[in-house]
Amino acid sequence: MTARSGAVLAAVLMAGMIPGAQASAGDRDVHIDVKYGCDFPSGTKPVSVRVSATVPEKGEVGKPVQLRDVSTELILPEDGLPDLAGLGAAGVEAGTKLAMGVAQGDHTAETEWIGTTGDPVAVPETGEFTLTSSGDVPSVTAGSSGDLTFTAGKLTAVLTSPKTADPAATPAGVTLTCDPEPDQALELGTVEIAGDPQWPSPEPTGTKEGKDSVDSGAGRDEATPKVDDPAKPTLQDGKAPPCVGDQDDQFSLNAYVTGYANVAKLKGATLFPVACSQIEQGATEIKFQDGFVHIFQDSSVLLEYRGKPQLPPATGTFLTFGFMPTTATLEMTQIPPDDGPDGKPLPNIHSDLTVLGNGNSKGTTTIDLRLQLRLRDVKVNGVALDVGANCRTERPFTLPLQGEMVQKESVQTGYTLTTGGVLTGQVTLPPFSGCGVGEDLDDIFTASISGVPGYVKQVQGPPCAAAQHIPAVCTDDSQPVQVPKPQR
């Protein structure tokens, strides 16, 4: 079972067709296969690594070049399996750090590509062992024209066992430090950069001998490609909202979440904006019932955006009267759980892990979120419509979500807290109230959006336990490393 098994929220936008980022026509899917020598606890062993990415064909001076869909696949040799025996029977999780050289002419820089695995991977008894990590990587900005080349370098992989039910437990781990073997191609891809330089080239200066020399100062340094901050893309505006965890609370977790909702009246799917969730894990309770051991846990979760319990605002489009295009800013606010007798929020997350024996178990996590939707900045067919400051659902509504986990022969798949996963449910929006200034517009929005259950599917990314601060899932400032991608 994962540490303090619980669940992360999903809050839903029921109106709006918000497109995700699409690949450009000139993007290329590339990969290289590299042989590494890796230092296992028992000695250096050969490891085959495939580095894959989607690389843009062209870029512009002064504009970030972003590689996408980056993954690193490691094939560990059979004679390295004994070194992993101490990680346990539940499989392993891995975090990788790949040094990537960036060069443009004689000017070079280096960036780090950090990735993590998804569900724990079972270690075979014999044969090779394959691990695949992925993650968003920093963009690179060129200051002059010319080919920008990406080249693989040193690799570090940290293999750990999944967390136990004890949040204070430190998982067992094996660190592999790897160097590329000599005499092999390490170039992953090249991007053609066009445009005028963003800074002047160094000018020759005269010497007493009447010869020209080149100033080796700032001009040459500035020509080095700039490695930008680590990418944290979302599907809305290219920047994930802040999501900082509590470093002093052993039971606090923070995670990003995003996904889709089917809007029956629009006959389409709505994209959730990326949200930050703050989870307070409750105590576990063990009971024997129905012939099996059950581990129960009640926890609480709260949305957080700029200090408020809500999703980031998003712009959506829907049809009034079934045909007239209407745009609006959508604000989804969570009604926080009431406080219990102990002063802590009452639980809105309920988890049940059933131990079936022989390395087999199953788990169900349910989340009940009370939400309210507000519409503002409405335009009908491009013309502003004053709906007032209180156009919202006439009452809060509940979004019930559920995540399923299956553990078979000690290999766990599906939704867990430490690896993230998929949560699904259905929600029906109530009628609208308070819409319009000088005229009542409630019925228009009720007819366009409310009623008819909509299917919701969201994906939670791996959470950060700030008090434990594991680099593979936490940034230096205690935010989640990974922003999840939605699934339809």
Disulfide bonds with the S-S distance in Angstrom:
Cys38-Cys178 2.05
Cys243-Cys276 2.12
Cys391-Cys435 1.98
Cys464-Cys474 2.04
